[in-house]
Amino acid sequence: MPQQSGIRVAGLAEKIKALRAAGVDVADLKKVFGDIAEDAARRARVYAPKRSGRLAASIKASKTANKASVRAGGRVAYAAPIHWGWPARGIPASEFLLKAERAIAPTVRPRIDTELRRIMRENGL
């Protein structure tokens, strides 16, 4: 059973490393990664199956200067079986996090590129 997925932006780590080497503060990227994570979390909450609402409420966004992530579960122990499925127990996979990922995927690269261009422009690069 896979435990994680994600959208990889080719060359992003190298760009961030080059900006840091040029003395650019890349902390500004936290905002764009935060926005991306919040969009994905919002979508995942919509796609999450709802009985009590605890699963959807457990979906949280987080960000750093080079990554956005969305997690579900925390104190909701059944998040992984609901997402990935549990055939032995007759639980089909809902893939609510993957659906959210697929929904936002086309917007991720353009948003990051726009922010990188802004940072480079502001730093005379």
Buried (B, 14 or more C-beta within 10 A) or exposed (E): EEEEEEBEBEEBEEBBEEBEEEEBEBEBBBEBBBBBBBBBBBBBBBBBEEEEEBBBBBBBBBBEBBBBBBBBBEEBEEBBBBBBBBEEEEBEBBBBBBBBBEBBEEBBEEBBBEBBEEBBEEEEE
